[in-house]
Amino acid sequence: MKKYSFEITGLLLSLCVLIGDLFYILYGALWRKGVTSALFLLLGILFFILAVVKKKKLYFPIFMLIGLAFTMVADIVLNIFFIAGAILFAIGHIFYAISYYQLKKFKWLDLICSAILAVPAVLWITLAPMFHFGGALMEVVVVFYAIIISFMVGKAISNFITSLWKHKDYRVELIILIGSILFFFSDCMLLLNKFGSFTKEIREVLTVLCLASYYPAQILLAASICVYSRIDYHR
């Protein structure tokens, strides 16, 4: 039992994040969101300590933890000043992507996978008549954000494909891939909810889908540090 004390504690923290997510969906209140987000950062810190204890190379855990920290702060700021929150989220995505590059160095496949996501995303945002941004500045911010997260998810896809192709242990890459895709999906739901022309009922569904995918994404990204710490990871 002592051998897996980090995992057991992490499981309990993850459960608390999911409960906090549920309560925020049902009852709202910014403080609930803040507490829930602080818990996934705490989860990342817990697994970072595990990486230190296991004497792993810390580049990946450090950048992942910074990404989690920016994401936690962005969660709060987004509800107060949307553009500032979006910028903080974008910075978080950049640190996530940097952490992914600590696992696998740059490959042209990274750009290919990223472009496959970024190009349709930008065209959708700029050309779809359903979106109303209320000004050019907001649209530019959203486009910039879409490009950043596309490159983050693209790198996650590329890393997974590379590990799978080379028959290497891909557990870390798989967890990161699922977490990144959930994050991408969550942001799509937020985009539709915030700027799409929908009824109140549809917006409520979009909010639930956004939050129901967002917090599991953060749990998985934090948990990737745990898996990384437990296996003999090689590039």
GIUR-V465310 format. One record per residue. N is the residue number from 1. RES is the residue in one letter. SS is DSSP state (hx for helix, st for strand, lp for the rest). D_LAST is the distance of its C-alpha to the last C-alpha in Angstrom with 1 decimal. Layout:
BEGIN
n/res/ss/d_last
N/RES/SS/D_LAST
N/RES/SS/D_LAST
END
This chain:
BEGIN
n/res/ss/d_last
1/M/lp/30.4
2/K/hx/29.5
3/K/hx/26.0
4/Y/hx/25.3
5/S/hx/27.4
6/F/hx/24.6
7/E/hx/24.1
8/I/hx/27.8
9/T/hx/28.5
10/G/hx/25.8
11/L/hx/27.5
12/L/hx/30.8
13/L/hx/29.6
14/S/hx/28.1
15/L/hx/31.5
16/C/hx/33.3
17/V/hx/31.3
18/L/hx/32.4
19/I/hx/35.9
20/G/hx/36.0
21/D/hx/34.8
22/L/hx/37.6
23/F/hx/40.2
24/Y/hx/39.2
25/I/hx/39.6
26/L/hx/42.9
27/Y/hx/44.4
28/G/lp/42.6
29/A/lp/43.1
30/L/hx/40.6
31/W/hx/40.5
32/R/hx/39.1
33/K/hx/36.3
34/G/hx/35.7
35/V/hx/35.6
36/T/hx/33.3
37/S/hx/30.8
38/A/hx/31.0
39/L/hx/30.1
40/F/hx/26.8
41/L/hx/26.0
42/L/hx/27.2
43/L/hx/24.8
44/G/hx/21.9
45/I/hx/23.5
46/L/hx/23.9
47/F/hx/20.2
48/F/hx/19.3
49/I/hx/21.7
50/L/hx/20.0
51/A/hx/16.7
52/V/hx/19.0
53/V/hx/20.8
54/K/lp/17.7
55/K/lp/16.7
56/K/lp/13.2
57/K/lp/11.7
58/L/lp/14.0
59/Y/hx/12.9
60/F/hx/11.7
61/P/hx/14.8
62/I/hx/17.1
63/F/hx/16.7
64/M/hx/16.9
65/L/hx/20.0
66/I/hx/21.6
67/G/hx/21.2
68/L/hx/22.9
69/A/hx/25.6
70/F/hx/26.4
71/T/hx/26.7
72/M/hx/29.0
73/V/hx/31.3
74/A/hx/31.2
75/D/hx/32.5
76/I/hx/35.6
77/V/hx/36.2
78/L/hx/35.9
79/N/lp/39.1
80/I/lp/40.9
81/F/lp/40.0
82/F/hx/38.0
83/I/hx/36.8
84/A/hx/35.6
85/G/hx/33.8
86/A/hx/32.1
87/I/hx/31.0
88/L/hx/29.5
89/F/hx/27.7
90/A/hx/26.4
91/I/hx/25.2
92/G/hx/23.4
93/H/hx/21.7
94/I/hx/20.6
95/F/hx/19.0
96/Y/hx/17.4
97/A/hx/15.9
98/I/hx/14.8
99/S/hx/13.0
100/Y/hx/11.2
101/Y/hx/10.2
102/Q/hx/8.7
103/L/hx/6.0
104/K/lp/6.0
105/K/lp/8.3
106/F/lp/11.7
107/K/lp/12.8
108/W/hx/16.5
109/L/hx/15.9
110/D/hx/15.4
111/L/hx/19.0
112/I/hx/20.4
113/C/hx/19.5
114/S/hx/20.7
115/A/hx/23.9
116/I/hx/24.7
117/L/hx/25.0
118/A/hx/26.4
119/V/hx/29.2
120/P/hx/30.9
121/A/hx/30.5
122/V/hx/32.3
123/L/hx/34.9
124/W/hx/35.5
125/I/hx/36.0
126/T/hx/38.2
127/L/hx/40.3
128/A/lp/40.7
129/P/lp/44.3
130/M/lp/43.5
131/F/st/41.9
132/H/lp/44.1
133/F/lp/42.4
134/G/lp/45.6
135/G/lp/44.8
136/A/hx/42.6
137/L/hx/40.7
138/M/hx/39.4
139/E/hx/38.4
140/V/hx/36.5
141/V/hx/34.6
142/V/hx/33.8
143/V/hx/32.6
144/F/hx/30.4
145/Y/hx/29.0
146/A/hx/28.4
147/I/hx/26.4
148/I/hx/24.2
149/I/hx/23.4
150/S/hx/22.9
151/F/hx/20.2
152/M/hx/18.5
153/V/hx/18.9
154/G/hx/18.0
155/K/hx/14.5
156/A/hx/14.2
157/I/hx/15.6
158/S/hx/13.4
159/N/hx/10.1
160/F/hx/11.9
161/I/hx/13.3
162/T/hx/10.2
163/S/hx/8.8
164/L/hx/12.5
165/W/hx/13.1
166/K/lp/10.6
167/H/lp/11.9
168/K/lp/8.9
169/D/lp/9.9
170/Y/lp/10.6
171/R/hx/12.9
172/V/hx/11.4
173/E/hx/11.2
174/L/hx/14.7
175/I/hx/16.3
176/I/hx/15.3
177/L/hx/16.5
178/I/hx/19.8
179/G/hx/20.3
180/S/hx/19.9
181/I/hx/22.3
182/L/hx/24.7
183/F/hx/24.7
184/F/hx/25.4
185/F/hx/28.2
186/S/hx/29.6
187/D/hx/30.0
188/C/hx/31.7
189/M/hx/34.1
190/L/hx/34.8
191/L/hx/35.4
192/L/hx/37.9
193/N/hx/39.5
194/K/hx/39.9
195/F/hx/41.0
196/G/st/41.9
197/S/lp/45.6
198/F/lp/45.8
199/T/lp/48.3
200/K/hx/48.0
201/E/hx/47.2
202/I/hx/44.3
203/R/hx/42.9
204/E/hx/43.1
205/V/hx/41.0
206/L/hx/38.5
207/T/hx/38.3
208/V/hx/37.7
209/L/hx/34.9
210/C/hx/33.3
211/L/hx/33.4
212/A/hx/32.6
213/S/hx/29.3
214/Y/hx/28.4
215/Y/hx/28.4
216/P/hx/26.4
217/A/hx/23.7
218/Q/hx/23.6
219/I/hx/23.6
220/L/hx/20.5
221/L/hx/18.6
222/A/hx/19.7
223/A/hx/18.9
224/S/hx/15.2
225/I/hx/15.2
226/C/hx/17.0
227/V/hx/14.7
228/Y/hx/11.6
229/S/hx/14.0
230/R/hx/15.2
231/I/lp/12.3
232/D/lp/10.2
233/Y/lp/6.8
234/H/lp/3.8
235/R/lp/0.0
END
